[in-house]
Amino acid sequence: MVSNWLFVLCFMVFGMVVGGGHARTIGAGFVIQVWRPFTGFIPPLSAAAWAHQFALFAQTAQFKARPISLVQYKALFWPMFLDRCWGRLMALVFVLPFVWFWRSGRISHRLALWLLAIFAAGGAQAAFGWYMVKTGLQPGVLRPPVLWAAPHFMGAMVIFAVLLWTALSQRSPEPAPCNGAYLRLWLNGAIALIALTMGFGALVAATNAISVFNSFPLMGGRWVPQGIFALHPEWVNFVANQATVQFFHRLLATLTTLFVFTAAVLGLREPGFSQGQRDVYLVLAGLVALQYLLGMAALVLDAPELGLIHELNAVLLLAAAITARHGLRGARSGRTISLSANVIRGIEK
């Protein structure tokens, strides 16, 4: 029951990525300039309430640069509103079962403290998102700033990864002995590369770098585009230069695809794995191939909507890599397991 509950929370974090990514794609990040954590699930119910919300949005630099009508505002309002409501629902889905599980003794005090830490991280994530929205009132800020948007997404991925690992551990508390201990390093590397690539992908989305260099594999007819270190100081290029973030995202995506696909093939060739473990590596191989194809298509077509699907598939790819790594908790060398099996058979005889 605890494991299923945590898997539901993982799904809800994924839902937040869907909602937040959709709001970013349609440019709705700044439309709701009020934050009511407990009563914000009530939408505007009168013309006066809508006028108030619209007036607040009219103070943003985004509106001043591109004014819209009230009808257009409502079309942007609802996706952002539903995303916030989903976050509030997720808090309830955490708190109510948590209290019941803890009071009934189904979770230990140690696990309870760990889960409370995750909940606190979720609360910090919500506050961080709100302050990011408030930046819309600053002069010249037309979209969520890179230094806010990218960390906000990666913070959600950390919460997702921790929740998933905890859910898997609750489902299988005792590590199952298996072969393939050497694959731990491969999966550790795969998870690190996926996370790093996702970080640069978040920078691509935040800087709208998908709108430049819409060719593959060359960028403007060159392997390394001009101007990737045009900004000063140089570190700014890695968060604000469209050419730089797209170049490194491409480079990391290629390295990650090759590395993860190799790890998946090694897992599929491991003779000591169960069919369930093989299925995880098969999914891992399929998702990383699909991810590369989605990235190329979104870039060449300059399609932010396809870029959102690319983003969501990245979350699934990360989940597959974590699941594969979790299955290696009890991994030992093939020789060790073979010797142990022989000893057990000798005792049985």
C-alpha positions as CSV (number, residue, x, y, z in Angstrom):
1,M,0.0,0.0,0.0
2,V,2.8,2.4,0.9
3,S,4.6,1.6,-2.3
4,N,1.4,2.1,-4.4
5,W,0.8,5.5,-2.7
6,L,4.4,6.6,-3.6
7,F,3.9,5.5,-7.2
8,V,0.8,7.6,-7.4
9,L,2.8,10.6,-6.1
10,C,5.4,9.9,-8.8
11,F,2.7,10.0,-11.4
12,M,1.4,13.3,-10.0
13,V,4.9,14.8,-10.2
14,F,4.9,13.7,-13.9
15,G,1.5,15.4,-14.2
16,M,3.0,18.6,-12.9
17,V,5.7,18.4,-15.6
18,V,2.9,18.0,-18.2
19,G,1.0,21.0,-16.8
20,G,4.0,23.2,-16.3
21,G,5.5,22.3,-19.7
22,H,2.2,23.1,-21.4
23,A,1.8,26.4,-19.6
24,R,5.4,27.3,-20.6
25,T,4.8,26.3,-24.3
26,I,1.7,28.5,-24.6
27,G,3.3,31.4,-22.7
28,A,1.0,31.2,-19.7
29,G,3.7,31.4,-17.0
30,F,2.8,34.9,-15.8
31,V,-0.9,34.9,-16.2
32,I,-1.9,34.4,-12.5
33,Q,-0.2,37.0,-10.3
34,V,-1.8,35.9,-7.0
35,W,-0.8,33.0,-4.8
36,R,-3.4,31.6,-2.4
37,P,-2.1,28.3,-1.3
38,F,-5.3,27.2,0.5
39,T,-8.1,29.0,-1.4
40,G,-6.5,29.3,-4.8
41,F,-8.5,26.3,-6.1
42,I,-11.5,28.6,-6.4
43,P,-11.4,30.3,-9.9
44,P,-12.8,33.7,-10.7
45,L,-16.6,33.4,-10.4
46,S,-17.7,36.9,-11.4
47,A,-16.9,39.5,-14.0
48,A,-15.3,41.7,-11.3
49,A,-13.0,38.8,-10.2
50,W,-11.9,38.2,-13.8
51,A,-11.3,41.9,-14.3
52,H,-9.1,41.9,-11.1
53,Q,-7.0,39.0,-12.3
54,F,-6.7,40.5,-15.8
55,A,-5.6,43.9,-14.3
56,L,-2.8,42.2,-12.3
57,F,-1.6,40.4,-15.5
58,A,-1.7,43.7,-17.3
59,Q,1.1,45.0,-15.0
60,T,3.5,42.4,-16.4
61,A,6.2,43.2,-19.0
62,Q,4.8,40.4,-21.1
63,F,1.4,42.0,-21.4
64,K,2.9,45.4,-22.1
65,A,5.0,44.0,-24.9
66,R,2.1,42.0,-26.4
67,P,-1.4,43.1,-25.1
68,I,-4.2,40.5,-25.3
69,S,-7.9,40.6,-24.8
70,L,-9.8,39.2,-21.8
71,V,-11.0,36.3,-23.9
72,Q,-7.4,35.4,-24.8
73,Y,-6.4,35.8,-21.2
74,K,-8.9,33.3,-20.1
75,A,-7.5,30.8,-22.6
76,L,-4.1,31.2,-21.0
77,F,-5.5,31.3,-17.5
78,W,-7.1,27.9,-17.3
79,P,-4.1,25.7,-18.1
80,M,-2.1,27.6,-15.4
81,F,-4.9,27.4,-13.0
82,L,-5.4,23.7,-13.4
83,D,-1.6,23.1,-13.0
84,R,-1.7,24.9,-9.7
85,C,-4.8,22.9,-8.6
86,W,-3.0,19.7,-9.5
87,G,-0.2,20.8,-7.1
88,R,-2.6,21.4,-4.3
89,L,-4.3,18.0,-5.0
90,M,-0.8,16.4,-4.8
91,A,-0.3,18.0,-1.4
92,L,-3.5,16.4,-0.2
93,V,-2.7,13.0,-1.7
94,F,0.6,13.2,0.3
95,V,-0.7,14.5,3.6
96,L,-3.9,12.4,4.2
97,P,-2.4,9.0,3.5
98,F,0.8,9.9,5.3
99,V,-1.1,10.6,8.5
100,W,-3.0,7.4,8.2
101,F,0.0,5.3,7.4
102,W,2.0,6.8,10.3
103,R,-0.7,6.5,12.9
104,S,-1.5,2.9,11.9
105,G,2.2,2.0,12.1
106,R,2.6,1.1,8.4
107,I,5.6,3.3,8.0
108,S,8.6,3.6,10.4
109,H,9.6,6.8,12.1
110,R,12.7,6.8,9.9
111,L,10.7,6.5,6.7
112,A,8.3,9.1,8.0
113,L,11.1,11.7,8.5
114,W,12.4,10.9,5.1
115,L,9.0,11.4,3.5
116,L,8.5,14.7,5.4
117,A,11.8,15.9,4.0
118,I,10.5,15.1,0.5
119,F,7.2,17.0,1.3
120,A,9.2,20.0,2.5
121,A,11.2,19.9,-0.7
122,G,7.9,19.9,-2.6
123,G,6.7,22.9,-0.6
124,A,10.0,24.7,-1.4
125,Q,9.5,23.9,-5.0
126,A,6.0,25.5,-4.9
127,A,7.4,28.6,-3.3
128,F,10.2,28.8,-5.8
129,G,7.7,28.5,-8.6
130,W,5.6,31.4,-7.2
131,Y,8.6,33.7,-6.9
132,M,9.5,32.8,-10.5
133,V,6.0,33.9,-11.5
134,K,6.5,37.2,-9.6
135,T,9.5,38.0,-11.8
136,G,6.9,38.8,-14.5
137,L,6.3,42.1,-12.8
138,Q,10.0,43.2,-13.3
139,P,10.7,45.5,-16.2
140,G,11.7,43.7,-19.4
141,V,11.0,40.2,-18.2
142,L,8.9,38.6,-21.0
143,R,9.2,34.9,-19.9
144,P,10.3,33.0,-16.8
145,P,14.1,33.8,-16.3
146,V,16.5,31.0,-17.1
147,L,18.1,31.0,-13.7
148,W,14.6,30.3,-12.2
149,A,12.9,28.1,-14.8
150,A,15.7,25.5,-15.3
151,P,16.4,24.9,-11.6
152,H,12.7,24.7,-11.0
153,F,12.4,21.9,-13.5
154,M,15.5,20.1,-12.2
155,G,14.2,20.4,-8.6
156,A,11.1,18.6,-9.7
157,M,13.2,15.8,-11.2
158,V,15.1,15.4,-8.0
159,I,11.9,15.0,-6.1
160,F,10.6,12.6,-8.8
161,A,13.8,10.5,-8.6
162,V,13.8,10.3,-4.8
163,L,10.1,9.3,-4.7
164,L,10.6,6.7,-7.3
165,W,13.5,5.1,-5.6
166,T,11.7,5.1,-2.3
167,A,8.6,3.5,-3.9
168,L,10.7,0.8,-5.5
169,S,12.4,0.1,-2.1
170,Q,9.1,-0.2,-0.4
171,R,7.9,-2.6,-3.1
172,S,11.1,-4.7,-2.7
173,P,12.7,-4.0,0.7
174,E,15.2,-6.9,0.4
175,P,17.6,-6.6,-2.6
176,A,17.3,-9.7,-4.8
177,P,20.6,-11.4,-5.5
178,C,21.5,-11.3,-9.2
179,N,24.4,-11.0,-11.6
180,G,25.6,-7.9,-13.3
181,A,27.4,-6.0,-10.5
182,Y,29.5,-4.3,-13.2
183,L,26.4,-2.7,-14.6
184,R,26.0,-0.5,-11.5
185,L,28.7,1.9,-12.8
186,W,27.0,1.9,-16.2
187,L,23.6,2.8,-14.7
188,N,25.1,5.4,-12.4
189,G,26.7,7.0,-15.4
190,A,23.5,6.7,-17.4
191,I,21.5,8.5,-14.7
192,A,24.1,11.2,-14.3
193,L,24.2,11.8,-18.1
194,I,20.4,11.8,-18.5
195,A,20.1,14.3,-15.6
196,L,22.8,16.6,-17.1
197,T,21.3,16.4,-20.6
198,M,17.9,17.2,-19.1
199,G,19.4,20.2,-17.3
200,F,20.6,21.6,-20.6
201,G,17.3,20.7,-22.2
202,A,15.6,22.9,-19.6
203,L,18.0,25.7,-20.6
204,V,17.1,25.2,-24.2
205,A,13.4,25.5,-23.3
206,A,14.0,28.5,-21.0
207,T,16.0,30.4,-23.6
208,N,13.8,29.4,-26.5
209,A,17.0,28.0,-28.2
210,I,14.8,25.6,-30.2
211,S,14.1,28.6,-32.5
212,V,17.7,28.8,-33.8
213,F,19.9,26.5,-35.8
214,N,17.0,24.3,-37.0
215,S,19.2,21.9,-38.9
216,F,20.9,18.6,-37.9
217,P,23.6,17.5,-37.4
218,L,25.3,20.8,-38.4
219,M,24.5,24.1,-36.8
220,G,24.5,26.9,-39.4
221,G,26.7,24.8,-41.6
222,R,29.2,24.2,-38.9
223,W,29.8,21.4,-36.3
224,V,30.5,24.1,-33.7
225,P,28.4,27.2,-34.3
226,Q,29.8,30.7,-34.2
227,G,29.4,32.8,-31.2
228,I,29.1,30.1,-28.5
229,F,31.3,32.2,-26.3
230,A,30.1,35.6,-27.4
231,L,28.8,36.7,-24.0
232,H,31.0,37.9,-21.1
233,P,31.7,36.7,-18.6
234,E,32.0,33.3,-20.3
235,W,29.9,31.4,-17.8
236,V,26.9,33.4,-18.9
237,N,27.0,31.7,-22.3
238,F,26.0,28.4,-20.6
239,V,22.7,29.8,-19.3
240,A,21.8,32.6,-21.7
241,N,23.4,32.0,-25.1
242,Q,21.0,30.1,-27.3
243,A,23.8,28.8,-29.5
244,T,25.8,27.5,-26.5
245,V,23.0,25.8,-24.7
246,Q,21.7,24.1,-27.9
247,F,25.2,23.0,-28.8
248,F,25.9,21.4,-25.5
249,H,22.5,19.9,-25.3
250,R,23.1,18.2,-28.7
251,L,26.5,17.0,-27.6
252,L,25.3,15.6,-24.3
253,A,22.2,14.0,-26.0
254,T,24.5,12.1,-28.4
255,L,26.8,11.0,-25.7
256,T,23.9,10.0,-23.4
257,T,22.2,8.1,-26.2
258,L,25.3,6.0,-27.0
259,F,26.1,5.4,-23.3
260,V,22.6,4.5,-22.2
261,F,22.0,2.3,-25.3
262,T,25.2,0.4,-24.6
263,A,24.2,-0.1,-20.9
264,A,20.8,-1.4,-22.1
265,V,22.4,-3.9,-24.5
266,L,24.8,-5.1,-21.8
267,G,21.8,-5.6,-19.5
268,L,19.9,-7.5,-22.2
269,R,22.9,-9.8,-22.7
270,E,23.4,-10.5,-19.0
271,P,22.5,-14.3,-18.7
272,G,21.6,-14.1,-15.0
273,F,18.8,-11.6,-15.3
274,S,15.1,-12.4,-14.9
275,Q,12.6,-11.7,-17.6
276,G,11.4,-8.7,-15.6
277,Q,14.9,-7.2,-15.5
278,R,15.3,-7.8,-19.2
279,D,12.1,-5.9,-19.9
280,V,13.4,-2.9,-18.0
281,Y,16.5,-2.8,-20.1
282,L,14.4,-3.3,-23.3
283,V,12.3,-0.3,-22.3
284,L,15.4,1.7,-21.5
285,A,16.8,1.1,-25.0
286,G,13.5,2.0,-26.7
287,L,13.0,5.2,-24.7
288,V,16.5,6.5,-25.3
289,A,16.2,5.9,-29.1
290,L,12.8,7.6,-29.1
291,Q,14.2,10.5,-27.1
292,Y,16.9,11.1,-29.6
293,L,14.5,11.0,-32.5
294,L,12.0,13.3,-30.8
295,G,14.8,15.8,-30.1
296,M,15.9,15.9,-33.7
297,A,12.3,16.2,-34.9
298,A,11.4,19.0,-32.5
299,L,14.6,20.9,-33.5
300,V,14.4,20.5,-37.3
301,L,10.6,21.3,-37.3
302,D,11.0,24.1,-34.7
303,A,8.0,22.6,-32.9
304,P,7.8,23.6,-29.2
305,E,4.8,21.2,-28.8
306,L,6.9,18.3,-29.9
307,G,9.6,19.6,-27.6
308,L,7.2,19.2,-24.7
309,I,6.7,15.5,-25.7
310,H,10.5,15.3,-25.8
311,E,10.6,16.7,-22.3
312,L,8.0,14.2,-21.0
313,N,9.8,11.2,-22.6
314,A,13.0,12.4,-20.9
315,V,11.2,11.9,-17.5
316,L,10.2,8.4,-18.5
317,L,13.7,7.7,-19.6
318,L,15.1,8.8,-16.3
319,A,12.5,6.6,-14.5
320,A,13.6,3.6,-16.6
321,A,17.2,4.2,-15.7
322,I,16.5,4.5,-12.0
323,T,14.4,1.4,-12.1
324,A,17.2,-0.6,-13.8
325,R,19.7,0.7,-11.3
326,H,17.4,-0.2,-8.4
327,G,17.3,-3.7,-9.6
328,L,21.0,-4.0,-9.1
329,R,21.0,-3.3,-5.4
330,G,21.7,-7.0,-4.7
331,A,23.9,-7.6,-7.7
332,R,27.1,-9.6,-7.3
333,S,29.6,-11.0,-9.6
334,G,28.4,-14.0,-11.7
335,R,31.1,-16.2,-10.1
336,T,30.0,-15.3,-6.6
337,I,26.4,-16.2,-7.3
338,S,27.4,-19.4,-9.0
339,L,29.5,-20.5,-6.0
340,S,26.7,-19.6,-3.7
341,A,24.2,-21.6,-5.7
342,N,26.6,-24.7,-5.6
343,V,26.9,-24.4,-1.8
344,I,23.1,-24.2,-1.4
345,R,22.6,-27.2,-3.6
346,G,25.3,-29.1,-1.6
347,I,23.5,-28.3,1.6
348,E,20.2,-29.4,0.2
349,K,21.6,-32.7,-0.9
